[in-house]
Amino acid sequence: MKHLLCPSCSAVNRVDPDRLAKAVCGKCAKPLTGGVLHLDAPTMDALLARDELPLVVDFWAPWCGPCRMMAPAFEEAAGLLGPGVRLGKVDTEAEKALGARFRIQSIPTVALFMAGREVDRIMGARSARDIAAWVRQHLG
């Protein structure tokens, strides 16, 4: 069983890894996986502390051309990686403290977190296949 944090209500749910794609929250009945999450500091902190799925975060800004170009590829990567990996975006303009805390010096920067810790990062716009391959190499 894996512990997953509900992105809607923050309840922690125990989920059979074979049923991640269809898992819903026991408290609010919303899906536990799928899509790209828009992260603020409290949500990101909760995911890092209480969620057992790898978390891939795109640090971006609305004024950044390469960030806007990569946005559809990041969404596509969520589909390629499936329900066993969470993908989230942090708007570094709206969440300046998160950008500073994770020492984001250029955007787009994509960081991979496992067991609450950053394990790697890549900088610059990437294709969906590149993002998925990079994540998979770390998952073994």
Rosetta constraint file for C-alpha pairs under 8 A:
AtomPair CA 1 CA 14 HARMONIC 5.97 0.50
AtomPair CA 1 CA 15 HARMONIC 5.34 0.50
AtomPair CA 1 CA 16 HARMONIC 4.74 0.50
AtomPair CA 1 CA 17 HARMONIC 6.18 0.50
AtomPair CA 2 CA 14 HARMONIC 5.53 0.50
AtomPair CA 2 CA 15 HARMONIC 5.21 0.50
AtomPair CA 2 CA 16 HARMONIC 6.35 0.50
AtomPair CA 2 CA 17 HARMONIC 6.36 0.50
AtomPair CA 2 CA 52 HARMONIC 6.17 0.50
AtomPair CA 2 CA 53 HARMONIC 7.93 0.50
AtomPair CA 3 CA 12 HARMONIC 6.31 0.50
AtomPair CA 3 CA 13 HARMONIC 5.51 0.50
AtomPair CA 3 CA 14 HARMONIC 4.67 0.50
AtomPair CA 3 CA 15 HARMONIC 6.31 0.50
AtomPair CA 3 CA 50 HARMONIC 7.29 0.50
AtomPair CA 3 CA 51 HARMONIC 5.76 0.50
AtomPair CA 3 CA 52 HARMONIC 5.61 0.50
AtomPair CA 4 CA 12 HARMONIC 5.56 0.50
AtomPair CA 4 CA 13 HARMONIC 5.20 0.50
AtomPair CA 4 CA 14 HARMONIC 6.40 0.50
AtomPair CA 4 CA 15 HARMONIC 7.00 0.50
AtomPair CA 4 CA 32 HARMONIC 7.14 0.50
AtomPair CA 4 CA 50 HARMONIC 7.26 0.50
AtomPair CA 4 CA 51 HARMONIC 4.76 0.50
AtomPair CA 4 CA 52 HARMONIC 6.11 0.50
AtomPair CA 4 CA 53 HARMONIC 7.15 0.50
AtomPair CA 5 CA 10 HARMONIC 5.54 0.50
AtomPair CA 5 CA 11 HARMONIC 5.71 0.50
AtomPair CA 5 CA 12 HARMONIC 4.51 0.50
AtomPair CA 5 CA 13 HARMONIC 6.26 0.50
AtomPair CA 5 CA 32 HARMONIC 7.31 0.50
AtomPair CA 5 CA 46 HARMONIC 7.65 0.50
AtomPair CA 5 CA 47 HARMONIC 6.40 0.50
AtomPair CA 5 CA 50 HARMONIC 6.49 0.50
AtomPair CA 5 CA 51 HARMONIC 5.28 0.50
AtomPair CA 6 CA 10 HARMONIC 4.70 0.50
AtomPair CA 6 CA 11 HARMONIC 5.31 0.50
AtomPair CA 6 CA 12 HARMONIC 6.25 0.50
AtomPair CA 6 CA 13 HARMONIC 7.18 0.50
AtomPair CA 6 CA 25 HARMONIC 6.17 0.50
AtomPair CA 6 CA 30 HARMONIC 7.84 0.50
AtomPair CA 6 CA 31 HARMONIC 7.74 0.50
AtomPair CA 6 CA 32 HARMONIC 5.37 0.50
AtomPair CA 7 CA 32 HARMONIC 6.74 0.50
AtomPair CA 7 CA 37 HARMONIC 7.68 0.50
AtomPair CA 7 CA 43 HARMONIC 7.53 0.50
AtomPair CA 8 CA 28 HARMONIC 7.78 0.50
AtomPair CA 8 CA 30 HARMONIC 7.08 0.50
AtomPair CA 9 CA 27 HARMONIC 7.81 0.50
AtomPair CA 9 CA 28 HARMONIC 6.81 0.50
AtomPair CA 10 CA 46 HARMONIC 7.72 0.50
AtomPair CA 11 CA 25 HARMONIC 7.46 0.50
AtomPair CA 11 CA 27 HARMONIC 6.83 0.50
AtomPair CA 12 CA 50 HARMONIC 7.41 0.50
AtomPair CA 12 CA 51 HARMONIC 7.78 0.50
AtomPair CA 13 CA 25 HARMONIC 6.47 0.50
AtomPair CA 13 CA 26 HARMONIC 6.78 0.50
AtomPair CA 15 CA 19 HARMONIC 6.96 0.50
AtomPair CA 15 CA 20 HARMONIC 6.77 0.50
AtomPair CA 15 CA 23 HARMONIC 6.94 0.50
AtomPair CA 16 CA 20 HARMONIC 6.76 0.50
AtomPair CA 17 CA 84 HARMONIC 7.83 0.50
AtomPair CA 19 CA 23 HARMONIC 6.04 0.50
AtomPair CA 20 CA 32 HARMONIC 7.77 0.50
AtomPair CA 20 CA 33 HARMONIC 6.83 0.50
AtomPair CA 20 CA 83 HARMONIC 5.81 0.50
AtomPair CA 20 CA 84 HARMONIC 6.78 0.50
AtomPair CA 21 CA 33 HARMONIC 6.50 0.50
AtomPair CA 21 CA 34 HARMONIC 7.36 0.50
AtomPair CA 21 CA 82 HARMONIC 7.68 0.50
AtomPair CA 21 CA 83 HARMONIC 5.30 0.50
AtomPair CA 22 CA 31 HARMONIC 7.22 0.50
AtomPair CA 22 CA 33 HARMONIC 7.88 0.50
AtomPair CA 23 CA 31 HARMONIC 6.01 0.50
AtomPair CA 23 CA 32 HARMONIC 5.68 0.50
AtomPair CA 23 CA 33 HARMONIC 7.04 0.50
AtomPair CA 24 CA 29 HARMONIC 5.22 0.50
AtomPair CA 24 CA 30 HARMONIC 5.26 0.50
AtomPair CA 24 CA 31 HARMONIC 4.31 0.50
AtomPair CA 24 CA 32 HARMONIC 5.20 0.50
AtomPair CA 25 CA 29 HARMONIC 4.56 0.50
AtomPair CA 25 CA 30 HARMONIC 5.43 0.50
AtomPair CA 25 CA 31 HARMONIC 6.26 0.50
AtomPair CA 25 CA 32 HARMONIC 5.99 0.50
AtomPair CA 33 CA 83 HARMONIC 5.63 0.50
AtomPair CA 33 CA 86 HARMONIC 7.10 0.50
AtomPair CA 34 CA 78 HARMONIC 7.25 0.50
AtomPair CA 34 CA 79 HARMONIC 7.80 0.50
AtomPair CA 34 CA 82 HARMONIC 7.44 0.50
AtomPair CA 34 CA 83 HARMONIC 5.83 0.50
AtomPair CA 34 CA 86 HARMONIC 7.43 0.50
AtomPair CA 35 CA 75 HARMONIC 7.07 0.50
AtomPair CA 35 CA 78 HARMONIC 6.16 0.50
AtomPair CA 35 CA 79 HARMONIC 7.54 0.50
AtomPair CA 35 CA 87 HARMONIC 7.22 0.50
AtomPair CA 36 CA 75 HARMONIC 6.42 0.50
AtomPair CA 36 CA 78 HARMONIC 6.76 0.50
AtomPair CA 36 CA 86 HARMONIC 7.38 0.50
AtomPair CA 36 CA 87 HARMONIC 5.07 0.50
AtomPair CA 36 CA 88 HARMONIC 5.09 0.50
AtomPair CA 36 CA 89 HARMONIC 7.05 0.50
AtomPair CA 37 CA 86 HARMONIC 7.97 0.50
AtomPair CA 37 CA 87 HARMONIC 6.29 0.50
AtomPair CA 37 CA 88 HARMONIC 4.35 0.50
AtomPair CA 37 CA 89 HARMONIC 6.22 0.50
AtomPair CA 38 CA 88 HARMONIC 5.64 0.50
AtomPair CA 38 CA 89 HARMONIC 5.02 0.50
AtomPair CA 38 CA 90 HARMONIC 6.31 0.50
AtomPair CA 39 CA 43 HARMONIC 5.88 0.50
AtomPair CA 39 CA 44 HARMONIC 5.79 0.50
AtomPair CA 39 CA 88 HARMONIC 6.14 0.50
AtomPair CA 39 CA 89 HARMONIC 5.78 0.50
AtomPair CA 39 CA 90 HARMONIC 5.31 0.50
AtomPair CA 39 CA 91 HARMONIC 7.91 0.50
AtomPair CA 40 CA 44 HARMONIC 6.09 0.50
AtomPair CA 40 CA 90 HARMONIC 6.73 0.50
AtomPair CA 40 CA 95 HARMONIC 6.50 0.50
AtomPair CA 41 CA 45 HARMONIC 5.98 0.50
AtomPair CA 41 CA 95 HARMONIC 7.13 0.50
AtomPair CA 41 CA 97 HARMONIC 7.98 0.50
AtomPair CA 41 CA 98 HARMONIC 6.36 0.50
AtomPair CA 42 CA 46 HARMONIC 6.12 0.50
AtomPair CA 43 CA 47 HARMONIC 6.16 0.50
AtomPair CA 44 CA 48 HARMONIC 6.14 0.50
AtomPair CA 45 CA 49 HARMONIC 6.09 0.50
AtomPair CA 46 CA 50 HARMONIC 5.77 0.50
AtomPair CA 46 CA 51 HARMONIC 7.42 0.50
AtomPair CA 47 CA 51 HARMONIC 4.91 0.50
AtomPair CA 47 CA 116 HARMONIC 7.77 0.50
AtomPair CA 48 CA 55 HARMONIC 7.94 0.50
AtomPair CA 48 CA 113 HARMONIC 7.64 0.50
AtomPair CA 48 CA 115 HARMONIC 7.06 0.50
AtomPair CA 48 CA 116 HARMONIC 4.23 0.50
AtomPair CA 48 CA 117 HARMONIC 7.36 0.50
AtomPair CA 49 CA 115 HARMONIC 7.99 0.50
AtomPair CA 49 CA 116 HARMONIC 5.79 0.50
AtomPair CA 51 CA 115 HARMONIC 7.97 0.50
AtomPair CA 52 CA 114 HARMONIC 7.80 0.50
AtomPair CA 52 CA 115 HARMONIC 6.38 0.50
AtomPair CA 53 CA 84 HARMONIC 6.32 0.50
AtomPair CA 53 CA 85 HARMONIC 5.64 0.50
AtomPair CA 53 CA 86 HARMONIC 6.42 0.50
AtomPair CA 53 CA 114 HARMONIC 7.18 0.50
AtomPair CA 53 CA 115 HARMONIC 7.72 0.50
AtomPair CA 54 CA 84 HARMONIC 7.51 0.50
AtomPair CA 54 CA 85 HARMONIC 5.14 0.50
AtomPair CA 54 CA 86 HARMONIC 6.10 0.50
AtomPair CA 54 CA 112 HARMONIC 7.13 0.50
AtomPair CA 54 CA 113 HARMONIC 5.76 0.50
AtomPair CA 54 CA 114 HARMONIC 4.75 0.50
AtomPair CA 54 CA 115 HARMONIC 7.11 0.50
AtomPair CA 55 CA 85 HARMONIC 6.11 0.50
AtomPair CA 55 CA 86 HARMONIC 4.75 0.50
AtomPair CA 55 CA 87 HARMONIC 5.75 0.50
AtomPair CA 55 CA 88 HARMONIC 7.23 0.50
AtomPair CA 55 CA 112 HARMONIC 5.83 0.50
AtomPair CA 55 CA 113 HARMONIC 5.04 0.50
AtomPair CA 55 CA 114 HARMONIC 6.50 0.50
AtomPair CA 56 CA 85 HARMONIC 7.41 0.50
AtomPair CA 56 CA 86 HARMONIC 6.16 0.50
AtomPair CA 56 CA 87 HARMONIC 4.75 0.50
AtomPair CA 56 CA 88 HARMONIC 6.19 0.50
AtomPair CA 56 CA 110 HARMONIC 6.79 0.50
AtomPair CA 56 CA 111 HARMONIC 5.70 0.50
AtomPair CA 56 CA 112 HARMONIC 4.55 0.50
AtomPair CA 56 CA 113 HARMONIC 6.30 0.50
AtomPair CA 56 CA 135 HARMONIC 7.93 0.50
AtomPair CA 57 CA 87 HARMONIC 5.87 0.50
AtomPair CA 57 CA 88 HARMONIC 4.75 0.50
AtomPair CA 57 CA 89 HARMONIC 5.38 0.50
AtomPair CA 57 CA 90 HARMONIC 6.92 0.50
AtomPair CA 57 CA 110 HARMONIC 5.44 0.50
AtomPair CA 57 CA 111 HARMONIC 5.23 0.50
AtomPair CA 57 CA 112 HARMONIC 6.47 0.50
AtomPair CA 57 CA 113 HARMONIC 7.98 0.50
AtomPair CA 58 CA 74 HARMONIC 7.86 0.50
AtomPair CA 58 CA 87 HARMONIC 7.88 0.50
AtomPair CA 58 CA 88 HARMONIC 6.31 0.50
AtomPair CA 58 CA 89 HARMONIC 4.67 0.50
AtomPair CA 58 CA 90 HARMONIC 6.14 0.50
AtomPair CA 58 CA 108 HARMONIC 6.66 0.50
AtomPair CA 58 CA 109 HARMONIC 5.88 0.50
AtomPair CA 58 CA 110 HARMONIC 4.45 0.50
AtomPair CA 58 CA 111 HARMONIC 6.66 0.50
AtomPair CA 59 CA 89 HARMONIC 5.97 0.50
AtomPair CA 59 CA 90 HARMONIC 4.86 0.50
AtomPair CA 59 CA 91 HARMONIC 6.19 0.50
AtomPair CA 59 CA 92 HARMONIC 6.26 0.50
AtomPair CA 59 CA 99 HARMONIC 7.36 0.50
AtomPair CA 59 CA 104 HARMONIC 7.54 0.50
AtomPair CA 59 CA 107 HARMONIC 6.40 0.50
AtomPair CA 59 CA 108 HARMONIC 5.68 0.50
AtomPair CA 59 CA 109 HARMONIC 5.22 0.50
AtomPair CA 59 CA 110 HARMONIC 6.13 0.50
AtomPair CA 59 CA 111 HARMONIC 7.89 0.50
AtomPair CA 60 CA 64 HARMONIC 7.18 0.50
AtomPair CA 60 CA 67 HARMONIC 5.70 0.50
AtomPair CA 60 CA 89 HARMONIC 7.21 0.50
AtomPair CA 60 CA 90 HARMONIC 6.24 0.50
AtomPair CA 60 CA 91 HARMONIC 5.22 0.50
AtomPair CA 60 CA 92 HARMONIC 5.79 0.50
AtomPair CA 60 CA 107 HARMONIC 5.51 0.50
AtomPair CA 60 CA 108 HARMONIC 5.01 0.50
AtomPair CA 60 CA 109 HARMONIC 6.99 0.50
AtomPair CA 61 CA 67 HARMONIC 6.75 0.50
AtomPair CA 61 CA 91 HARMONIC 5.17 0.50
AtomPair CA 61 CA 92 HARMONIC 5.51 0.50
AtomPair CA 61 CA 93 HARMONIC 5.83 0.50
AtomPair CA 61 CA 107 HARMONIC 7.38 0.50
AtomPair CA 61 CA 108 HARMONIC 7.83 0.50
AtomPair CA 62 CA 67 HARMONIC 7.48 0.50
AtomPair CA 62 CA 68 HARMONIC 7.02 0.50
AtomPair CA 62 CA 91 HARMONIC 7.32 0.50
AtomPair CA 62 CA 93 HARMONIC 7.68 0.50
AtomPair CA 64 CA 68 HARMONIC 6.37 0.50
AtomPair CA 64 CA 107 HARMONIC 7.46 0.50
AtomPair CA 64 CA 108 HARMONIC 7.93 0.50
AtomPair CA 65 CA 69 HARMONIC 6.20 0.50
AtomPair CA 66 CA 70 HARMONIC 6.09 0.50
AtomPair CA 66 CA 108 HARMONIC 6.97 0.50
AtomPair CA 66 CA 124 HARMONIC 7.44 0.50
AtomPair CA 66 CA 125 HARMONIC 5.75 0.50
AtomPair CA 67 CA 71 HARMONIC 6.22 0.50
AtomPair CA 67 CA 107 HARMONIC 6.89 0.50
AtomPair CA 67 CA 108 HARMONIC 5.33 0.50
AtomPair CA 67 CA 125 HARMONIC 6.57 0.50
AtomPair CA 69 CA 73 HARMONIC 7.96 0.50
AtomPair CA 69 CA 125 HARMONIC 7.45 0.50
AtomPair CA 70 CA 74 HARMONIC 6.21 0.50
AtomPair CA 70 CA 125 HARMONIC 5.47 0.50
AtomPair CA 70 CA 126 HARMONIC 6.39 0.50
AtomPair CA 70 CA 127 HARMONIC 7.03 0.50
AtomPair CA 71 CA 75 HARMONIC 6.36 0.50
AtomPair CA 72 CA 76 HARMONIC 6.17 0.50
AtomPair CA 73 CA 77 HARMONIC 6.08 0.50
AtomPair CA 73 CA 126 HARMONIC 7.34 0.50
AtomPair CA 73 CA 127 HARMONIC 5.40 0.50
AtomPair CA 73 CA 128 HARMONIC 4.47 0.50
AtomPair CA 74 CA 78 HARMONIC 6.59 0.50
AtomPair CA 74 CA 127 HARMONIC 7.55 0.50
AtomPair CA 74 CA 128 HARMONIC 5.82 0.50
AtomPair CA 74 CA 131 HARMONIC 7.51 0.50
AtomPair CA 75 CA 79 HARMONIC 7.11 0.50
AtomPair CA 75 CA 128 HARMONIC 7.82 0.50
AtomPair CA 76 CA 80 HARMONIC 6.47 0.50
AtomPair CA 76 CA 128 HARMONIC 5.72 0.50
AtomPair CA 77 CA 81 HARMONIC 6.03 0.50
AtomPair CA 77 CA 128 HARMONIC 4.56 0.50
AtomPair CA 77 CA 129 HARMONIC 6.79 0.50
AtomPair CA 77 CA 131 HARMONIC 6.46 0.50
AtomPair CA 77 CA 132 HARMONIC 5.74 0.50
AtomPair CA 78 CA 82 HARMONIC 6.22 0.50
AtomPair CA 78 CA 85 HARMONIC 7.76 0.50
AtomPair CA 78 CA 86 HARMONIC 7.50 0.50
AtomPair CA 78 CA 87 HARMONIC 6.22 0.50
AtomPair CA 80 CA 128 HARMONIC 7.74 0.50
AtomPair CA 80 CA 129 HARMONIC 7.81 0.50
AtomPair CA 80 CA 132 HARMONIC 6.54 0.50
AtomPair CA 81 CA 85 HARMONIC 6.26 0.50
AtomPair CA 81 CA 132 HARMONIC 6.08 0.50
AtomPair CA 90 CA 95 HARMONIC 6.90 0.50
AtomPair CA 90 CA 98 HARMONIC 7.88 0.50
AtomPair CA 91 CA 95 HARMONIC 5.90 0.50
AtomPair CA 92 CA 96 HARMONIC 5.10 0.50
AtomPair CA 92 CA 98 HARMONIC 7.07 0.50
AtomPair CA 92 CA 99 HARMONIC 5.43 0.50
AtomPair CA 95 CA 99 HARMONIC 6.62 0.50
AtomPair CA 96 CA 100 HARMONIC 6.21 0.50
AtomPair CA 97 CA 101 HARMONIC 5.94 0.50
AtomPair CA 98 CA 102 HARMONIC 6.14 0.50
AtomPair CA 99 CA 103 HARMONIC 6.01 0.50
AtomPair CA 99 CA 104 HARMONIC 5.17 0.50
AtomPair CA 100 CA 104 HARMONIC 6.21 0.50
AtomPair CA 104 CA 109 HARMONIC 7.08 0.50
AtomPair CA 106 CA 123 HARMONIC 7.12 0.50
AtomPair CA 106 CA 124 HARMONIC 7.99 0.50
AtomPair CA 107 CA 123 HARMONIC 6.73 0.50
AtomPair CA 107 CA 124 HARMONIC 6.54 0.50
AtomPair CA 108 CA 123 HARMONIC 5.91 0.50
AtomPair CA 108 CA 124 HARMONIC 5.25 0.50
AtomPair CA 108 CA 125 HARMONIC 6.17 0.50
AtomPair CA 109 CA 121 HARMONIC 6.83 0.50
AtomPair CA 109 CA 122 HARMONIC 5.78 0.50
AtomPair CA 109 CA 123 HARMONIC 4.34 0.50
AtomPair CA 109 CA 124 HARMONIC 6.20 0.50
AtomPair CA 110 CA 121 HARMONIC 5.48 0.50
AtomPair CA 110 CA 122 HARMONIC 5.32 0.50
AtomPair CA 110 CA 123 HARMONIC 6.26 0.50
AtomPair CA 111 CA 118 HARMONIC 6.78 0.50
AtomPair CA 111 CA 119 HARMONIC 7.72 0.50
AtomPair CA 111 CA 120 HARMONIC 5.89 0.50
AtomPair CA 111 CA 121 HARMONIC 4.15 0.50
AtomPair CA 111 CA 122 HARMONIC 6.53 0.50
AtomPair CA 112 CA 118 HARMONIC 5.70 0.50
AtomPair CA 112 CA 119 HARMONIC 5.81 0.50
AtomPair CA 112 CA 120 HARMONIC 5.47 0.50
AtomPair CA 112 CA 121 HARMONIC 6.09 0.50
AtomPair CA 112 CA 135 HARMONIC 7.28 0.50
AtomPair CA 113 CA 117 HARMONIC 5.10 0.50
AtomPair CA 113 CA 118 HARMONIC 4.19 0.50
AtomPair CA 113 CA 119 HARMONIC 5.69 0.50
AtomPair CA 113 CA 120 HARMONIC 7.49 0.50
AtomPair CA 114 CA 118 HARMONIC 6.43 0.50
AtomPair CA 114 CA 119 HARMONIC 6.63 0.50
AtomPair CA 126 CA 130 HARMONIC 5.99 0.50
AtomPair CA 126 CA 131 HARMONIC 6.37 0.50
AtomPair CA 127 CA 131 HARMONIC 6.30 0.50
AtomPair CA 128 CA 132 HARMONIC 6.12 0.50
AtomPair CA 129 CA 133 HARMONIC 5.98 0.50
AtomPair CA 130 CA 134 HARMONIC 6.07 0.50
AtomPair CA 131 CA 135 HARMONIC 6.26 0.50
AtomPair CA 132 CA 136 HARMONIC 6.08 0.50
AtomPair CA 133 CA 137 HARMONIC 6.19 0.50
AtomPair CA 134 CA 138 HARMONIC 6.91 0.50
AtomPair CA 135 CA 139 HARMONIC 6.48 0.50
AtomPair CA 136 CA 140 HARMONIC 6.39 0.50
